[in-house]
């Protein structure tokens, strides 16, 4: 794990897609973010308790993943109401949920993905 630095914004990325998660993590790291990630919502909750994050980024894979993502979002917001949370999802999922603070759309455009995250995370 890389040492923490005061100037990097921290992101907890929770994504069940084994092929996509490392790619998104690397894109975010190259773009200057400090990223912790996991495939598991349960482990994600444990990681959330372990250190503060500027943003919790939850990947929502299709309409079938909305319930579980909303449950995790609600648990985090109940524990820490001020925590910034964003779902990474397609346009259809975005209109079916209202739990997260923000939505990052999932077009396969790494620059647009990073720009969406930068628009959400508070500037230091």
Buried (B, 14 or more C-beta within 10 A) or exposed (E): EEEEEEEBBBBBBBBBEEEBBEBBBEBBBEBEBBBBBBEEBEEBBEBBEEEEBBBBBBBBBEEEBBEBBBEBBEBBBEEBEEBBBBBBBBEEBBEEBEBBBBBBBBEEEBEEBBEBBBEBBEEE
